[in-house]
Amino acid sequence: MDWVEQSGKPDEFTPLQVVSPFPVIQEPETIPGKEVKEQVLESELVLGVVVGEEARAYPINMLTGPSREIINDSLGGQWIAATW
């Protein structure tokens, strides 16, 4: 079955949902770097972001897996989306 047969009209886009939507992560709880203990290992990879005078590190394990892909956050007065 081609696209025209599936949608009924060649100018109409009706994608199929193949997975359930992931829960949205917005403005996650943060920990000052000096207070991080067992939450992040020294050997763990992080995605580092700097906006203006503010910096944040997102552990890669928070951005991978079946239920996480994007963290919506605000940093340095700007909205950002951290993804891996």
C-alpha atoms as an extended CHARMM CRD file, in Angstrom:
* protein
*
        84  EXT
         1         1  MET       CA              0.0000000000        0.0000000000        0.0000000000  PROA      1               0.0000000000
         2         2  ASP       CA              1.5120000000        3.3240000000       -0.9450000000  PROA      2               0.0000000000
         3         3  TRP       CA              1.2300000000        6.6390000000        0.9000000000  PROA      3               0.0000000000
         4         4  VAL       CA             -1.6890000000        7.9570000000       -1.1800000000  PROA      4               0.0000000000
         5         5  GLU       CA             -3.7240000000        4.8310000000       -0.4440000000  PROA      5               0.0000000000
         6         6  GLN       CA             -2.9890000000        5.0580000000        3.3190000000  PROA      6               0.0000000000
         7         7  SER       CA             -3.9030000000        8.7230000000        3.7690000000  PROA      7               0.0000000000
         8         8  GLY       CA             -6.6630000000        9.0760000000        1.2100000000  PROA      8               0.0000000000
         9         9  LYS       CA             -5.2870000000       12.3650000000       -0.1590000000  PROA      9               0.0000000000
        10        10  PRO       CA             -1.8370000000       13.0490000000       -1.6180000000  PROA      10              0.0000000000
        11        11  ASP       CA             -1.5510000000       16.4060000000        0.2200000000  PROA      11              0.0000000000
        12        12  GLU       CA             -2.6220000000       15.0950000000        3.6440000000  PROA      12              0.0000000000
        13        13  PHE       CA             -0.0320000000       13.7860000000        6.1050000000  PROA      13              0.0000000000
        14        14  THR       CA             -1.4010000000       11.4010000000        8.7150000000  PROA      14              0.0000000000
        15        15  PRO       CA              1.4850000000        9.5300000000       10.3500000000  PROA      15              0.0000000000
        16        16  LEU       CA              0.8490000000        6.3350000000       12.2760000000  PROA      16              0.0000000000
        17        17  GLN       CA              1.7280000000        6.2690000000       15.9750000000  PROA      17              0.0000000000
        18        18  VAL       CA              4.0560000000        3.2860000000       16.4450000000  PROA      18              0.0000000000
        19        19  VAL       CA              5.1240000000        3.8850000000       20.0730000000  PROA      19              0.0000000000
        20        20  SER       CA              3.4920000000        5.5410000000       23.0550000000  PROA      20              0.0000000000
        21        21  PRO       CA              4.6600000000        9.1060000000       23.7350000000  PROA      21              0.0000000000
        22        22  PHE       CA              7.4400000000        9.4480000000       26.3070000000  PROA      22              0.0000000000
        23        23  PRO       CA              6.7150000000       11.3630000000       29.4930000000  PROA      23              0.0000000000
        24        24  VAL       CA              7.8670000000       14.9680000000       29.1780000000  PROA      24              0.0000000000
        25        25  ILE       CA             10.8120000000       16.0490000000       31.3330000000  PROA      25              0.0000000000
        26        26  GLN       CA             10.5510000000       19.7800000000       31.9810000000  PROA      26              0.0000000000
        27        27  GLU       CA             12.7110000000       21.8260000000       34.3120000000  PROA      27              0.0000000000
        28        28  PRO       CA             14.3540000000       18.8240000000       35.9940000000  PROA      28              0.0000000000
        29        29  GLU       CA             15.5330000000       18.9210000000       39.5760000000  PROA      29              0.0000000000
        30        30  THR       CA             19.1790000000       19.9870000000       39.6490000000  PROA      30              0.0000000000
        31        31  ILE       CA             22.0140000000       19.5060000000       42.1100000000  PROA      31              0.0000000000
        32        32  PRO       CA             24.9210000000       21.9550000000       42.4330000000  PROA      32              0.0000000000
        33        33  GLY       CA             28.1060000000       20.3080000000       41.1330000000  PROA      33              0.0000000000
        34        34  LYS       CA             29.8340000000       20.4900000000       44.5180000000  PROA      34              0.0000000000
        35        35  GLU       CA             26.9960000000       18.5060000000       46.1000000000  PROA      35              0.0000000000
        36        36  VAL       CA             26.9570000000       15.6260000000       43.5920000000  PROA      36              0.0000000000
        37        37  LYS       CA             27.9750000000       12.4020000000       45.3220000000  PROA      37              0.0000000000
        38        38  GLU       CA             26.6580000000        9.0330000000       44.1460000000  PROA      38              0.0000000000
        39        39  GLN       CA             24.2240000000       10.4980000000       41.5790000000  PROA      39              0.0000000000
        40        40  VAL       CA             26.9210000000       10.6670000000       38.8800000000  PROA      40              0.0000000000
        41        41  LEU       CA             30.0690000000        8.5530000000       38.7360000000  PROA      41              0.0000000000
        42        42  GLU       CA             33.4200000000       10.1280000000       37.8100000000  PROA      42              0.0000000000
        43        43  SER       CA             33.6310000000        7.8160000000       34.7860000000  PROA      43              0.0000000000
        44        44  GLU       CA             30.1190000000        8.6490000000       33.5640000000  PROA      44              0.0000000000
        45        45  LEU       CA             29.6410000000       10.6370000000       30.3560000000  PROA      45              0.0000000000
        46        46  VAL       CA             27.6850000000       13.8820000000       30.5580000000  PROA      46              0.0000000000
        47        47  LEU       CA             26.3700000000       16.3800000000       28.0440000000  PROA      47              0.0000000000
        48        48  GLY       CA             27.6590000000       19.7820000000       29.1520000000  PROA      48              0.0000000000
        49        49  VAL       CA             25.7890000000       22.9730000000       28.2720000000  PROA      49              0.0000000000
        50        50  VAL       CA             26.7630000000       26.5800000000       28.9760000000  PROA      50              0.0000000000
        51        51  VAL       CA             24.3750000000       29.4790000000       28.3310000000  PROA      51              0.0000000000
        52        52  GLY       CA             25.5390000000       32.8930000000       29.4420000000  PROA      52              0.0000000000
        53        53  GLU       CA             26.9820000000       32.5330000000       32.9410000000  PROA      53              0.0000000000
        54        54  GLU       CA             25.1950000000       29.2630000000       33.7600000000  PROA      54              0.0000000000
        55        55  ALA       CA             26.3470000000       25.6930000000       33.1260000000  PROA      55              0.0000000000
        56        56  ARG       CA             24.6660000000       22.3310000000       33.4970000000  PROA      56              0.0000000000
        57        57  ALA       CA             25.6900000000       18.7130000000       32.9700000000  PROA      57              0.0000000000
        58        58  TYR       CA             23.1350000000       16.1060000000       31.9100000000  PROA      58              0.0000000000
        59        59  PRO       CA             24.2220000000       12.4970000000       32.4900000000  PROA      59              0.0000000000
        60        60  ILE       CA             23.9910000000       10.5990000000       29.2040000000  PROA      60              0.0000000000
        61        61  ASN       CA             22.1470000000        7.7700000000       30.9540000000  PROA      61              0.0000000000
        62        62  MET       CA             19.2800000000       10.2560000000       31.5370000000  PROA      62              0.0000000000
        63        63  LEU       CA             19.0970000000       10.8740000000       27.7890000000  PROA      63              0.0000000000
        64        64  THR       CA             19.1410000000        7.2710000000       26.5650000000  PROA      64              0.0000000000
        65        65  GLY       CA             16.8980000000        4.2910000000       26.9780000000  PROA      65              0.0000000000
        66        66  PRO       CA             13.3550000000        3.4690000000       26.0670000000  PROA      66              0.0000000000
        67        67  SER       CA             11.7060000000        6.2030000000       28.1440000000  PROA      67              0.0000000000
        68        68  ARG       CA             14.0180000000        9.2380000000       27.8270000000  PROA      68              0.0000000000
        69        69  GLU       CA             15.2710000000       11.2320000000       24.8820000000  PROA      69              0.0000000000
        70        70  ILE       CA             14.9110000000       14.9460000000       25.6030000000  PROA      70              0.0000000000
        71        71  ILE       CA             15.1180000000       17.0920000000       28.7200000000  PROA      71              0.0000000000
        72        72  ASN       CA             13.3760000000       20.4650000000       28.4150000000  PROA      72              0.0000000000
        73        73  ASP       CA             15.0410000000       22.9590000000       30.7160000000  PROA      73              0.0000000000
        74        74  SER       CA             15.8480000000       26.6290000000       31.1740000000  PROA      74              0.0000000000
        75        75  LEU       CA             19.4190000000       27.8140000000       31.4980000000  PROA      75              0.0000000000
        76        76  GLY       CA             20.8470000000       31.3130000000       31.4350000000  PROA      76              0.0000000000
        77        77  GLY       CA             17.3670000000       32.7520000000       30.8820000000  PROA      77              0.0000000000
        78        78  GLN       CA             16.8470000000       30.6300000000       27.7340000000  PROA      78              0.0000000000
        79        79  TRP       CA             14.7250000000       27.5610000000       27.1070000000  PROA      79              0.0000000000
        80        80  ILE       CA             16.8230000000       24.6290000000       25.9230000000  PROA      80              0.0000000000
        81        81  ALA       CA             16.2640000000       20.9980000000       24.9380000000  PROA      81              0.0000000000
        82        82  ALA       CA             19.0480000000       18.6000000000       25.8960000000  PROA      82              0.0000000000
        83        83  THR       CA             19.0650000000       15.4810000000       23.7400000000  PROA      83              0.0000000000
        84        84  TRP       CA             21.4510000000       12.6770000000       22.8310000000  PROA      84              0.0000000000
